[in-house]
Amino acid sequence: MNYEIMTFKQSSPEWFKVKQRTISGTLSYDLLKHGKTYALQQAFKHATNSLRYSGPVSKAAKRGLDLEPDARYLLREKLIQQGIYDETLKIDEVGFVLRTDIENVGCSPDGVIFDEDRIKEICEIKCFGFKHHESCHEKIDEHIMCQIQWNVWITEAECCYFVQYNPDYLDERLTEDGRRHPDKVLYIKKILPNEKYQKAFKKALNES
């Protein structure tokens, strides 16, 4: 295994301190578009600002924090229903996964399925509003696909379950047509490693 799992919680001071010097999944798109130096500068800037900021989180961030545990539970239930795993399945949360063979790269998966002490599969959870929820179901945004492929590469996982969860479809007061749409609440797509992305990441990291 070419990674180390950090046990501190996500959004903790320790987590932000590691992110100050680490290109993570959310900056993988910037790495490909603008290079390693820019991505590291953004990592330091974002993490430093977060360490200094003690105010309330944004509405979108709070939505994600509130809904993510439910999405993780529903993913577990779906994988068991499909016979991929049995009732012993656990989808764990980890603080940060840091590559040990490449400097300054890591990620924070939204969920991890272990095979003994090895990461077998991961998940990426998004809890978008109606418009983005449906558009991303039809075609995954490039910056989100970069994040998924980056996290798969960092963790050496066999795949990533991309989970889109929006329970607002169950409330007819919120939907555009005034009807409930249970079939649209949860989308799950299994995404395999893509060598094209991995080669692009390695090339970008080797550039100054």
URNOR-V837662 format. One record per backbone hydrogen bond with DSSP energy under -1.0 kcal/mol. NH is the residue of the N-H (numbers start at 1). CO is the residue of the C=O. Records with the same first field share a line. If there is no record, write none. Layout:
NH=CO / CO
//
This chain:
4=98
6=96
12=9
16=12
17=13
18=14
19=15
20=16
21=18
23=104
27=24
28=25
31=27
32=28
33=29
34=30
35=31
39=35
40=36
41=37
42=38
43=39
44=40
45=41
46=42
47=43
48=44
49=45
50=46
51=47
52=48
53=49
62=58
63=59
64=60
65=61
66=62
67=63
68=64
71=67
72=68
73=69
74=70
75=71
76=72
77=73
78=74
79=75
80=76
81=77
82=78
83=80
84=79
85=79
89=86
92=112
95=6
96=6
97=107
98=4
99=105
100=2
106=23
107=97
110=123
112=92
113=121
115=118
118=115
120=113
121=113
122=159
123=111
124=161
126=163
133=129
134=130
135=131
136=132
138=134
139=135
145=141
146=142
147=143
148=144
149=145
150=146
151=147
152=148
153=149
154=150
155=151
156=152
157=152
158=120
160=191
161=122
162=189
163=124
164=187
165=126
166=185
169=166
170=167
171=168
174=171
175=171
181=169
184=181
185=182
187=164
189=162
191=160
198=194
199=195
200=196
201=197
202=198
203=199
204=200
205=201
206=202
//
